[in-house]
Amino acid sequence: MTHSGSETASLDVPQPARVDRWLNIAVAVLVVLVLGVAMVFAYSVYRDRQAQEASSASGRIAAALESQVRKSPNDVVLRVRLGEAYGALGKYQQAIEQFNAALKINPNHSGAYLDLGMVAMLTKNNSSAKTYFQKVISVTDGSEYAGLSSVREQAFYNLGVLALGDKNYSEAAANFKAALQLRRDSSDSYYQLAKALQGLGATDDAIHQLEIGLQFDPGFAEARYFLGQLYQQKKDDVNASYQFAQAVKLAPGSDPPRQALDAYGSASEWIDKAKKALASGEIEGALTDVLVARNLDDKSFEAAKLHGQILVKRGNPKDALDVFQQAAKLNPKDAEVQAQISALTKQVAVLTKAKNDAARRAAKKAKAK
């Protein structure tokens, strides 16, 4: 079963934060206080601020930074860190004041411009956000700024997000590609690029980008859900149901992937379809149906056993052996499955020996020449 239409819904689980690069604001500021190391805070940090400011870590850190800024008003790093602390508390106007104060000290401080852009995004001032992110690109252009590549990458990423929100898919795709040139293992950039490509009608390319991103982050539930939707548009029930099933496992409390998976019906229904197709000699159709059944219920012994039987009919003994071994784990006492494993083990051994012998003869012949 497939859904109609081409619209893709958003998964109601949070997108993974870039924790490898963008540290929690409290940790970042504490590092500054103790070691004097400059960090840039994450967009998600602003969203996850504490409800009780007075008792929050961010509030205590902000108070400590205020004291330090009073002692060293021309310290650009302290100004930016204080602005970030204010941002984490939702004090956006005070945050802006600190970032601007930092820029008076250092007009080319890329972190301050990036932070101003993030505050602008949070306050729905997208035009200003775009200007600030473009300024980050401008001030980090050149080999002497190679050490600021992460800041530059984040600016490209956010410009892509803004363009995507405006449905300017070509501009969005260009910015996400630029971000990936700076950081090739960023799963969220691949995900957003896929959205831009889908907007351009390049479904195959979007699928390719999602598959690359999932290699870096297999647990990205929202990407798997989106990938399932794209496969569904291509009428690929096997891959669509697989991705929806994976998204459900990763985000069990999220409705969209569960609803998408439930729309396929039950595993037993697909098993019945596979049996009918197999009985009528439609091997490929039977294989498709049983694979969907296994995606819907990966603990189904009946589906695994039928899958093995179909592969035997299809002439894939090695694959059939692997599947029957999977079935045996679900029901070790099934005599038919054990008999198939025994017979297929011998058959695969004979085929492997024949293949190896042929390879040796070919190598010997080539050497003789």
C-alpha positions as CSV (number, residue, x, y, z in Angstrom):
1,M,0.0,0.0,0.0
2,T,1.2,3.5,-0.8
3,H,0.1,7.0,0.1
4,S,-1.0,9.3,-2.6
5,G,0.3,12.8,-3.2
6,S,3.8,14.3,-3.1
7,E,3.8,16.3,0.1
8,T,6.1,15.2,2.8
9,A,5.3,15.7,6.4
10,S,7.7,16.6,9.2
11,L,8.6,14.1,11.8
12,D,7.7,15.3,15.3
13,V,11.0,14.3,16.9
14,P,13.9,16.7,17.3
15,Q,16.7,16.8,14.8
16,P,19.9,15.6,16.3
17,A,22.0,18.5,17.6
18,R,25.5,18.9,16.3
19,V,27.0,18.0,19.6
20,D,30.4,17.1,18.2
21,R,30.9,20.8,17.2
22,W,28.4,23.0,18.9
23,L,28.6,22.6,22.7
24,N,26.0,23.3,25.2
25,I,26.1,27.0,26.2
26,A,26.8,26.3,29.9
27,V,29.7,24.0,29.1
28,A,31.1,26.5,26.5
29,V,31.0,29.4,28.9
30,L,32.4,27.4,31.8
31,V,35.3,26.4,29.5
32,V,35.9,30.1,28.8
33,L,35.8,31.0,32.5
34,V,38.3,28.3,33.4
35,L,40.5,28.0,30.3
36,G,39.8,31.1,28.3
37,V,38.8,29.0,25.2
38,A,36.4,30.6,22.7
39,M,33.5,28.5,21.5
40,V,30.4,29.2,19.5
41,F,27.0,28.1,20.9
42,A,24.4,26.0,19.1
43,Y,21.1,27.2,17.7
44,S,19.4,24.5,19.7
45,V,20.9,25.9,22.9
46,Y,18.6,29.0,22.6
47,R,15.6,26.8,22.2
48,D,16.4,24.7,25.3
49,R,16.8,27.5,27.8
50,Q,15.9,26.9,31.4
51,A,12.4,27.8,32.6
52,Q,13.6,29.2,35.9
53,E,16.3,31.7,35.1
54,A,17.4,32.6,38.6
55,S,18.2,29.0,39.5
56,S,19.5,27.9,36.1
57,A,23.1,27.2,35.2
58,S,22.9,29.7,32.4
59,G,21.7,32.4,34.9
60,R,24.6,31.7,37.3
61,I,27.0,31.7,34.4
62,A,25.6,35.0,33.0
63,A,26.0,36.6,36.4
64,A,29.6,35.5,36.6
65,L,30.3,36.8,33.1
66,E,28.7,40.1,33.9
67,S,31.2,40.5,36.6
68,Q,34.1,39.6,34.4
69,V,32.9,42.0,31.6
70,R,32.7,44.9,34.1
71,K,36.4,44.2,34.9
72,S,37.4,43.7,31.3
73,P,35.0,45.6,29.1
74,N,37.2,45.4,26.0
75,D,37.5,41.6,26.1
76,V,35.8,40.5,22.9
77,V,35.6,36.9,23.9
78,L,33.9,37.7,27.2
79,R,31.4,40.0,25.4
80,V,30.4,37.2,23.0
81,R,30.2,34.6,25.8
82,L,28.0,36.9,27.8
83,G,25.8,37.5,24.8
84,E,25.5,33.7,24.3
85,A,24.5,33.3,28.0
86,Y,21.8,36.0,27.6
87,G,20.6,34.2,24.4
88,A,20.3,30.9,26.3
89,L,18.1,32.8,28.8
90,G,15.9,34.3,26.1
91,K,17.2,37.8,26.8
92,Y,17.7,38.4,23.1
93,Q,17.9,42.2,23.2
94,Q,20.7,42.1,25.8
95,A,22.4,39.4,23.8
96,I,22.3,41.6,20.7
97,E,23.8,44.5,22.7
98,Q,26.7,42.3,23.8
99,F,27.4,40.9,20.3
100,N,27.4,44.5,18.9
101,A,29.7,45.6,21.6
102,A,32.0,42.8,20.7
103,L,31.9,43.9,17.0
104,K,32.9,47.4,18.1
105,I,36.1,45.9,19.6
106,N,36.6,43.5,16.6
107,P,34.6,44.4,13.5
108,N,35.5,41.1,11.9
109,H,34.5,38.7,14.7
110,S,32.8,35.9,12.8
111,G,31.3,34.3,15.9
112,A,29.5,37.5,16.9
113,Y,28.0,37.8,13.4
114,L,27.0,34.1,13.5
115,D,25.3,34.6,16.9
116,L,23.5,37.7,15.7
117,G,22.2,35.6,12.8
118,M,20.9,32.9,15.1
119,V,19.2,35.4,17.4
120,A,17.6,37.0,14.3
121,M,16.3,33.5,13.2
122,L,14.9,32.9,16.6
123,T,13.1,36.2,16.6
124,K,11.8,35.6,13.0
125,N,13.9,38.4,11.5
126,N,15.0,36.3,8.6
127,S,16.2,39.2,6.4
128,S,18.6,40.3,9.1
129,A,19.7,36.7,9.8
130,K,20.6,36.3,6.1
131,T,22.6,39.5,6.2
132,Y,24.6,38.4,9.3
133,F,25.3,34.9,7.9
134,Q,26.5,36.4,4.6
135,K,28.8,38.7,6.7
136,V,30.2,35.5,8.3
137,I,31.0,34.2,4.8
138,S,32.6,37.5,3.9
139,V,34.8,37.8,6.9
140,T,36.0,34.2,6.7
141,D,36.8,34.2,3.0
142,G,40.5,33.4,2.6
143,S,43.1,30.8,3.5
144,E,44.0,32.8,6.6
145,Y,40.6,31.9,8.1
146,A,41.0,28.2,7.6
147,G,40.7,27.7,11.3
148,L,37.2,29.2,11.2
149,S,35.8,26.7,8.8
150,S,33.2,25.4,11.3
151,V,31.8,28.9,11.7
152,R,31.7,29.4,8.0
153,E,30.1,26.0,7.5
154,Q,27.4,26.9,10.0
155,A,26.7,30.1,8.2
156,F,26.2,28.3,4.9
157,Y,24.0,25.8,6.6
158,N,21.8,28.5,8.1
159,L,21.6,30.3,4.8
160,G,20.4,27.1,3.3
161,V,17.7,26.7,6.0
162,L,16.5,30.2,5.3
163,A,16.4,29.7,1.6
164,L,14.6,26.4,2.1
165,G,12.0,28.1,4.2
166,D,11.4,30.6,1.4
167,K,11.1,27.6,-1.1
168,N,14.1,29.0,-2.9
169,Y,15.3,25.4,-3.6
170,S,18.2,26.2,-5.9
171,E,19.8,28.7,-3.5
172,A,19.2,26.3,-0.6
173,A,20.8,23.4,-2.4
174,A,23.9,25.6,-3.3
175,N,24.3,26.6,0.3
176,F,24.0,23.1,1.7
177,K,26.5,21.9,-0.9
178,A,28.9,24.7,0.2
179,A,28.4,23.6,3.9
180,L,29.2,20.0,2.9
181,Q,32.4,21.1,1.2
182,L,33.6,22.3,4.6
183,R,32.2,19.3,6.6
184,R,31.5,16.2,4.7
185,D,30.2,14.1,7.6
186,S,27.3,16.4,8.5
187,S,24.2,14.3,8.4
188,D,21.8,17.2,8.9
189,S,23.3,19.0,5.9
190,Y,22.6,15.9,3.7
191,Y,19.1,15.8,5.1
192,Q,18.4,19.5,4.3
193,L,20.1,19.2,0.9
194,A,17.7,16.3,0.2
195,K,14.8,18.5,1.0
196,A,16.0,21.2,-1.4
197,L,16.6,18.6,-4.1
198,Q,13.1,17.1,-3.6
199,G,11.7,20.7,-4.0
200,L,13.5,20.8,-7.3
201,G,11.9,17.5,-8.3
202,A,15.2,15.6,-8.2
203,T,13.9,12.7,-6.1
204,D,16.7,10.2,-7.0
205,D,19.4,12.8,-6.0
206,A,17.5,13.5,-2.8
207,I,17.5,9.8,-2.0
208,H,21.2,9.5,-2.7
209,Q,22.0,12.4,-0.4
210,L,19.9,10.9,2.4
211,E,21.6,7.6,2.1
212,I,25.0,9.2,2.4
213,G,23.9,11.2,5.5
214,L,22.5,8.0,7.1
215,Q,25.9,6.4,6.7
216,F,27.3,9.0,9.1
217,D,24.2,8.9,11.4
218,P,22.2,5.7,11.1
219,G,20.0,6.8,14.0
220,F,18.7,9.9,12.3
221,A,14.9,9.1,12.6
222,E,13.7,12.1,10.7
223,A,16.0,11.4,7.8
224,R,14.7,7.8,7.6
225,Y,11.1,8.9,7.7
226,F,11.8,11.4,4.8
227,L,13.7,8.7,2.9
228,G,10.7,6.4,3.3
229,Q,8.4,9.1,1.9
230,L,10.7,9.5,-1.1
231,Y,10.8,5.8,-1.8
232,Q,7.0,5.7,-1.5
233,Q,6.8,8.3,-4.2
234,K,8.8,6.0,-6.4
235,K,6.3,3.1,-5.6
236,D,9.1,1.2,-3.9
237,D,7.2,-0.5,-1.1
238,V,10.1,-2.6,0.1
239,N,12.5,0.3,0.8
240,A,9.7,2.6,1.9
241,S,8.3,0.2,4.5
242,Y,11.9,-0.6,5.7
243,Q,12.7,3.1,6.3
244,F,9.4,3.7,8.0
245,A,10.0,0.7,10.3
246,Q,13.4,2.0,11.2
247,A,12.0,5.4,12.0
248,V,9.4,3.8,14.3
249,K,12.2,1.9,16.1
250,L,14.2,5.1,16.5
251,A,11.3,7.3,17.5
252,P,8.6,5.0,18.9
253,G,6.6,7.9,20.3
254,S,6.3,9.7,17.0
255,D,3.0,9.5,15.1
256,P,4.0,10.2,11.4
257,P,6.3,7.1,10.9
258,R,3.9,4.9,12.8
259,Q,1.0,6.1,10.7
260,A,3.0,5.6,7.5
261,L,3.9,2.1,8.5
262,D,0.4,1.2,9.7
263,A,-0.9,2.2,6.3
264,Y,0.7,-0.8,4.8
265,G,-1.5,-3.1,6.8
266,S,-0.4,-6.3,8.6
267,A,2.4,-8.6,7.9
268,S,0.0,-11.5,7.5
269,E,-1.8,-9.7,4.7
270,W,1.5,-9.4,2.8
271,I,2.4,-13.0,3.6
272,D,-0.9,-14.1,2.0
273,K,-0.1,-12.0,-1.1
274,A,3.4,-13.5,-1.3
275,K,2.0,-17.1,-1.1
276,K,-0.5,-16.4,-3.9
277,A,2.1,-14.8,-6.1
278,L,4.5,-17.7,-5.5
279,A,1.7,-20.3,-6.3
280,S,1.1,-18.5,-9.6
281,G,4.8,-18.5,-10.5
282,E,5.2,-14.7,-9.9
283,I,8.6,-15.1,-8.1
284,E,9.6,-11.4,-8.2
285,G,6.2,-10.3,-7.0
286,A,6.3,-12.8,-4.2
287,L,9.7,-11.6,-3.1
288,T,8.5,-8.0,-3.0
289,D,5.5,-9.0,-0.9
290,V,7.4,-11.1,1.6
291,L,10.1,-8.4,2.1
292,V,7.4,-5.9,3.0
293,A,5.9,-8.5,5.4
294,R,9.3,-8.8,7.1
295,N,9.7,-5.0,7.3
296,L,6.3,-4.9,9.0
297,D,7.2,-7.7,11.5
298,D,10.8,-8.6,11.7
299,K,10.0,-11.2,14.3
300,S,7.7,-13.2,12.0
301,F,9.0,-16.8,11.6
302,E,6.4,-17.4,8.9
303,A,7.6,-14.5,6.8
304,A,11.3,-15.5,7.2
305,K,10.6,-19.1,6.2
306,L,8.6,-18.1,3.2
307,H,11.3,-15.6,2.2
308,G,13.8,-18.5,2.2
309,Q,11.5,-20.7,0.1
310,I,11.1,-17.9,-2.4
311,L,14.8,-17.4,-2.7
312,V,15.3,-21.2,-3.3
313,K,12.7,-20.9,-6.1
314,R,14.5,-17.9,-7.4
315,G,17.8,-19.8,-7.6
316,N,19.7,-17.9,-4.9
317,P,21.0,-20.7,-2.6
318,K,23.5,-18.5,-0.7
319,D,20.9,-15.9,0.1
320,A,18.3,-18.5,0.9
321,L,20.8,-20.2,3.4
322,D,21.3,-16.9,5.1
323,V,17.5,-16.3,5.4
324,F,16.8,-19.8,6.6
325,Q,19.4,-19.3,9.3
326,Q,17.6,-16.2,10.4
327,A,14.3,-18.2,10.5
328,A,16.0,-20.8,12.6
329,K,16.9,-18.2,15.2
330,L,13.1,-17.4,15.5
331,N,12.1,-21.1,15.6
332,P,15.0,-23.5,16.1
333,K,12.8,-26.6,16.2
334,D,11.2,-26.3,12.8
335,A,12.3,-29.5,10.9
336,E,11.7,-28.1,7.5
337,V,13.9,-25.1,8.1
338,Q,16.7,-27.3,9.5
339,A,16.5,-29.6,6.5
340,Q,16.7,-26.6,4.2
341,I,19.8,-25.3,6.0
342,S,21.5,-28.7,5.8
343,A,20.8,-29.1,2.1
344,L,21.7,-25.5,1.2
345,T,24.9,-25.7,3.2
346,K,26.1,-28.6,1.0
347,Q,24.9,-26.9,-2.2
348,V,26.7,-23.6,-1.3
349,A,29.9,-25.5,-0.5
350,V,29.8,-27.2,-3.9
351,L,29.2,-24.0,-5.7
352,T,31.9,-22.2,-3.7
353,K,34.4,-25.0,-4.6
354,A,33.5,-24.8,-8.2
355,K,33.9,-21.1,-8.3
356,N,37.3,-21.3,-6.5
357,D,38.5,-24.0,-8.9
358,A,37.4,-22.0,-11.9
359,A,39.3,-19.0,-10.5
360,R,42.5,-21.0,-10.0
361,R,42.3,-22.4,-13.6
362,A,41.8,-18.9,-14.9
363,A,44.8,-17.6,-12.9
364,K,46.9,-20.5,-14.1
365,K,46.0,-20.0,-17.7
366,A,46.7,-16.3,-17.5
367,K,50.1,-17.0,-15.9
368,A,51.0,-19.5,-18.7
369,K,50.5,-16.7,-21.3
